[in-house]
């Protein structure tokens, strides 16, 4: 897959304890993005944050460290991101979902005979 120029970014902010169909929601979203053939998806666990309920979630030792924020970021063509938003709607994702226009400067996939971990 080659992506250059105009693209769209998607970020989904959820809690690490949010679930969908028996699995962590962030994992379900990343797996759905892969199933849909999107360029890639990354889920990152936050160190501290708060959401709509204004309750602080943190990894600090002296604070109640539970349900940390997770951000899933996906970049692809505007059309493909717009289609994926319908998947998120069907998954009844709660949390913050944002998009913005981006310009992809470089997106390079390794050649099959040049992939990391391949010996031969």
C-alpha positions, -999 to 999 in steps of 0.1 A, spaced: 0 0 0 13 34 -9 0 66 8 13 100 -1 -1 135 1 -36 143 14 -48 118 40 -69 118 71 -60 111 107 -84 94 132 -79 93 169 -101 74 193 -98 80 230 -111 52 253 -105 37 287 -83 6 290 -111 -13 308 -137 -6 280 -147 -38 263 -166 -49 232 -177 -84 226 -155 -98 254 -122 -82 244 -106 -48 252 -122 -21 230 -88 -8 219 -78 -43 207 -112 -47 189 -107 -14 171 -71 -22 160 -82 -57 148 -112 -41 129 -89 -16 112 -66 -45 101 -96 -65 89 -107 -34 68 -72 -31 53 -64 3 67 -28 15 64 -21 9 101 -33 15 136 -15 21 169 -29 19 204 -10 38 231 -17 36 268 -16 70 286 2 78 318 -24 102 330 -57 118 318 -93 126 324 -124 125 303 -160 136 303 -165 126 340 -134 147 350 -120 118 371 -82 117 370 -67 84 358 -30 80 365 -1 55 369 12 75 399 19 52 429 -1 72 454 -32 76 432 -58 51 423 -43 38 390 -71 22 371 -88 25 337 -60 45 321 -66 63 289 -58 45 256 -55 64 223 -59 45 190 -45 64 160 -52 55 124 -40 73 92 -54 65 57 -72 81 28 -101 103 38 -126 79 21 -113 49 40 -113 67 73 -149 79 67 -160 43 60 -142 32 92 -162 57 112 -193 37 104 -176 6 120 -169 26 151 -206 37 152 -217 0 149 -193 -9 178 -211 18 199 -177 33 208 -180 57 238 -153 83 243 -138 109 221 -134 103 183 -116 130 163 -104 134 128 -82 159 110 -66 164 76 -30 155 73 -3 154 46 16 121 44 52 129 37 64 94 37 49 59 43 73 31 33 67 -6 38 97 -29 38 103 -51 8 93 -87 13 130 -99 12 140 -70 34 116 -74 64 128 -72 99 133 -106 115 137 -124 81 168 -145 77 179 -162 47 
